Amino acid sequence: MRRIDRLPFVFAVVLYVLAWLMGFPIRAQSAPLGDVECTLIVDAANGETLYRQGTCDQRFSPASTFKVPLALIGYDAGILSDEHTPSWEYKAEFNAPKRDRKTVDPTIWGRDSVLWFSREITRRLGSKQLPAMCPDWTMVTPKSPALPARMTASPIPG
């Protein structure tokens, strides 16, 4: 009886090894982010596509989407002025990866997904102003004091 139980497992392992040897992708593949450009805006209430530009039918790992509301909040609060203002110099205290150790403006921030720029906007907004501008959001505080707190959107009541 145990021999029959092992058969599906052995069959799956053999298929996996054969696929690997033949060069088939073993895990879900996504297109490199640089190769895919897609802008898609969908009405949350009815699912209607309001705007679609670019190649939106390929699977890819999303870049940070919190930059969109953070940019809106930053412009509304006067921290961001236009696509190139402010332009902030990198500081060692930001502890960023080498690729992000550069002067960044809102355009570069959106294009390169520079985390330290997002954190700097959040810091300048302050712990009172950001939650006040997002009253339906919840502050998530991690268990480790070394990790930064983050904002998450509450579910939309439906």
ChimeraX attribute file (.defattr): number of C-alpha atoms within 10 A of each C-alpha:
attribute: neighborCount
match mode: 1-to-1
recipient: residues
	/A:1	5
	/A:2	6
	/A:3	7
	/A:4	8
	/A:5	9
	/A:6	10
	/A:7	11
	/A:8	11
	/A:9	11
	/A:10	11
	/A:11	10
	/A:12	11
	/A:13	12
	/A:14	12
	/A:15	12
	/A:16	14
	/A:17	12
	/A:18	12
	/A:19	13
	/A:20	12
	/A:21	9
	/A:22	9
	/A:23	9
	/A:24	10
	/A:25	9
	/A:26	10
	/A:27	6
	/A:28	6
	/A:29	10
	/A:30	12
	/A:31	11
	/A:32	10
	/A:33	12
	/A:34	6
	/A:35	8
	/A:36	15
	/A:37	12
	/A:38	12
	/A:39	10
	/A:40	12
	/A:41	13
	/A:42	12
	/A:43	10
	/A:44	9
	/A:45	7
	/A:46	7
	/A:47	9
	/A:48	10
	/A:49	11
	/A:50	9
	/A:51	10
	/A:52	12
	/A:53	10
	/A:54	10
	/A:55	13
	/A:56	13
	/A:57	8
	/A:58	10
	/A:59	14
	/A:60	15
	/A:61	10
	/A:62	8
	/A:63	12
	/A:64	11
	/A:65	10
	/A:66	12
	/A:67	19
	/A:68	11
	/A:69	11
	/A:70	16
	/A:71	18
	/A:72	12
	/A:73	20
	/A:74	20
	/A:75	13
	/A:76	12
	/A:77	16
	/A:78	11
	/A:79	16
	/A:80	19
	/A:81	13
	/A:82	12
	/A:83	13
	/A:84	14
	/A:85	13
	/A:86	13
	/A:87	16
	/A:88	14
	/A:89	12
	/A:90	16
	/A:91	12
	/A:92	8
	/A:93	7
	/A:94	14
	/A:95	11
	/A:96	16
	/A:97	10
	/A:98	7
	/A:99	8
	/A:100	19
	/A:101	16
	/A:102	14
	/A:103	13
	/A:104	21
	/A:105	19
	/A:106	23
	/A:107	14
	/A:108	17
	/A:109	21
	/A:110	20
	/A:111	9
	/A:112	13
	/A:113	17
	/A:114	22
	/A:115	16
	/A:116	20
	/A:117	25
	/A:118	18
	/A:119	15
	/A:120	13
	/A:121	18
	/A:122	18
	/A:123	12
	/A:124	13
	/A:125	18
	/A:126	11
	/A:127	11
	/A:128	8
	/A:129	14
	/A:130	21
	/A:131	15
	/A:132	10
	/A:133	13
	/A:134	14
	/A:135	10
	/A:136	12
	/A:137	15
	/A:138	13
	/A:139	14
	/A:140	11
	/A:141	12
	/A:142	11
	/A:143	8
	/A:144	8
	/A:145	8
	/A:146	7
	/A:147	9
	/A:148	10
	/A:149	13
	/A:150	12
	/A:151	14
	/A:152	13
	/A:153	12
	/A:154	11
	/A:155	8
	/A:156	7
	/A:157	4
	/A:158	4
